[in-house]
Amino acid sequence: MKKTLLAFSLMALGSLQLNAAAACTTSSLTTLAAPGFNCDIVNGSNTWNLSSFGFSNAGPTFSNYVGQPVQTTSAFNVSFALDPFNGASSYAGGFSVTVTPVAANYFGFSATATGSGAQQFNVETTFRIAGNAGAAQLSSFGGSINNPLASAPVVGQPNPAVTLQKFIQQLSNTSIQYILQPDTSSLPGSASLNSPPFNSALLSPNNPGDLVIVDRLRLDGGNTPGNSASLTSYTNYFAPTNPIPEPMTFALMGAGLIGLAVLRRRK
């Protein structure tokens, strides 16, 4: 009887961690982009599995930058956080994914006007989210350009700007997608954008499925001498349909703890 009770107690507690991958922690994009790598974001009873990190194209491109080497995934770190806050919107029960250069003064995240024209920097990073179903189906999305700086516009001149386009697409249905575009040139004084509106099909409970996230970042230094544009990082924000822990989670935990308490008393 004791063995049976102990087995049940351990199973009840252990069932909360079955089939879990390693937790997502701050890592080099190179590490996250390794073949087969995946990690879990756990918030309450909801779990999302993240994988397929990397560039969605050949990598960063530079225009009018002198003597800069070709960049690889090793130039960037990726960090994760639970229950993030983005401007006026809280993503309680959700998580964020932030891309930051490894070097504090990363040249690609700063663009100026040069004698050869505006410096321009482009990069696309991507990752995949599995577990987008049920209570964990994501229903709120956001993006932010962190600490952006852009010189004041000059009438009649190509002006400096930082633009972040976020493409959200269901892996199984290319017609179900959504685009967010936080942009320092179109949103003066702001560097973030939160949902809605959405493609309603993306949010429908009848359309769960893995999501592919692509972030397209562009810096343009403008053509006016002395102008510049820069940022320190950019962030993705996500929140689920139901951020509240499911009753079954508490029931399993309670059953496990009660069983262990009974065993201890009998001893």
Beta strands, then each sheet from edge to edge (+ up, - down):
strand 1: 27-28
strand 2: 38-43
strand 3: 46-55
strand 4: 61-63
strand 5: 76-82
strand 6: 85-86
strand 7: 89-90
strand 8: 95-101
strand 9: 110-114
strand 10: 117-118
strand 11: 120-130
strand 12: 138-146
strand 13: 149-150
strand 14: 161-170
strand 15: 173-180
strand 16: 192-194
strand 17: 211-220
strand 18: 228-230
strand 19: 233-240
sheet 1: 1+ 5- 8+ 19- 12+ 16-
sheet 2: 2+ 3- 11+ 4-
sheet 3: 2+ 3- 11+ 17- 14+ 15-
sheet 4: 6+ 7-
sheet 5: 10+ 9- 18+ 13-
end
